[in-house]
Amino acid sequence: QRISQKQVDHLLILQMVDHPKIQKIISAELCQNQIEILAEYCPGISLQQLVKQQRITWQEQIDILKQILEIMIYLERAHIIHGNLNLNQFYYSNGKIMLTDIWLHTIFGSKDQTNLTYIDPDYSAQNPQQSEVWKLGVIFYALVTSRFPFYHQCKQI
């Protein structure tokens, strides 16, 4: 699969992202028509793991939500759509949140969208911001309740 100029352009934009709560791209290279990315290490555990452990206080939940909103405001102002927000994309360590893998969806067209838990029922490729807001709502709900919305309505098949 050939690397498009659009993918290269997205990568150049993402390399300029400079926020202390967003995983930085240290270097990116085009090798034999593949993009290789070296990214900053993110310590801690994913919010998915944190929610499963159910070890966060109400105040920690509020602090996490504030940090996530700070990140999303930065991305919105930079006109960057993550495209695959979920609890596994945020890492938590010593009270600090880090958003990871902002390039996966925008550069590689990651297919992780198959997780129905986060999909906006009114999803439209024409309005990705709306989907980001929906996913944030799912993340916030899961952080506060330690379960996903509509969980009781779903059965494993």
HUBEL-V410287 format. One record per residue. N is the residue number from 1. PHI is phi in whole degrees, 0 to 359 (* if undefined). PSI is psi in whole degrees, -180 to 180 (NA if undefined). OMEGA is omega in whole degrees, -180 to 180 (none if undefined). Layout:
# HUBEL-V410287
((N	PHI	PSI	OMEGA) (N	PHI	PSI	OMEGA))
This chain:
# HUBEL-V410287
((1	*	127	-178) (2	283	145	176) (3	277	127	-178) (4	273	161	176) (5	297	-33	178) (6	298	-41	178) (7	296	-43	179) (8	296	-43	179) (9	299	-44	177) (10	300	-43	-179) (11	297	-42	178) (12	299	-40	177) (13	295	-46	-177) (14	294	-29	177) (15	293	-21	179) (16	273	-8	178) (17	299	126	-178) (18	223	88	179) (19	220	134	-176) (20	296	-15	-179) (21	252	13	178) (22	237	128	-180) (23	305	128	-178) (24	272	146	171) (25	273	117	-179) (26	282	-46	176) (27	205	157	177) (28	217	136	-179) (29	225	148	174) (30	258	111	-178) (31	234	119	178) (32	49	49	178) (33	62	28	174) (34	230	144	176) (35	267	127	176) (36	246	127	-176) (37	240	132	172) (38	251	122	-175) (39	242	157	177) (40	303	142	176) (41	287	137	178) (42	245	109	180) (43	285	169	174) (44	100	-158	-179) (45	234	157	179) (46	290	156	176) (47	297	-28	176) (48	301	-47	179) (49	294	-40	-180) (50	298	-43	179) (51	296	-42	179) (52	298	-38	-180) (53	287	-22	-180) (54	52	46	-178) (55	246	24	-178) (56	248	137	-179) (57	282	169	178) (58	301	-44	-180) (59	296	-40	177) (60	297	-39	177) (61	301	-46	180) (62	298	-44	179) (63	298	-42	179) (64	296	-46	-180) (65	300	-42	179) (66	298	-43	-180) (67	294	-40	178) (68	297	-44	178) (69	298	-40	177) (70	301	-44	178) (71	298	-47	-176) (72	292	-34	176) (73	296	-43	178) (74	300	-48	-179) (75	297	-40	179) (76	298	-44	180) (77	294	-29	178) (78	272	1	-179) (79	59	42	179) (80	246	129	176) (81	256	125	177) (82	294	-49	176) (83	89	-18	-178) (84	217	45	-180) (85	294	133	172) (86	196	174	-176) (87	298	-25	-180) (88	282	-12	-180) (89	272	-11	179) (90	250	131	177) (91	249	146	-175) (92	236	128	177) (93	209	125	177) (94	50	44	177) (95	81	-1	-178) (96	251	144	179) (97	253	145	175) (98	225	128	175) (99	272	131	-177) (100	246	167	169) (101	55	41	-180) (102	292	-14	-179) (103	269	-18	-173) (104	304	-50	-177) (105	282	-45	-175) (106	289	-34	-179) (107	267	-46	-173) (108	257	-3	-179) (109	61	43	-178) (110	314	138	-178) (111	265	18	-179) (112	292	0	180) (113	294	-8	-176) (114	291	-12	178) (115	288	103	-175) (116	298	-22	-179) (117	305	-35	-173) (118	257	-5	-174) (119	282	128	177) (120	295	124	-178) (121	297	-22	177) (122	255	30	-175) (123	308	134	175) (124	220	126	178) (125	298	-19	180) (126	283	-18	-177) (127	227	70	-177) (128	293	-25	178) (129	298	-39	179) (130	299	-41	179) (131	295	-38	178) (132	298	-42	180) (133	296	-42	178) (134	301	-48	-179) (135	298	-38	176) (136	299	-41	177) (137	300	-42	178) (138	296	-44	179) (139	298	-47	-180) (140	298	-44	179) (141	301	-47	-179) (142	295	-39	179) (143	297	-41	-175) (144	280	-36	-174) (145	254	-10	-175) (146	63	25	173) (147	207	167	-179) (148	268	152	176) (149	299	148	178) (150	66	11	-178) (151	303	-42	-177) (152	292	-17	-178) (153	269	-7	-174) (154	256	145	175) (155	234	139	176) (156	289	133	177) (157	240	NA	none))
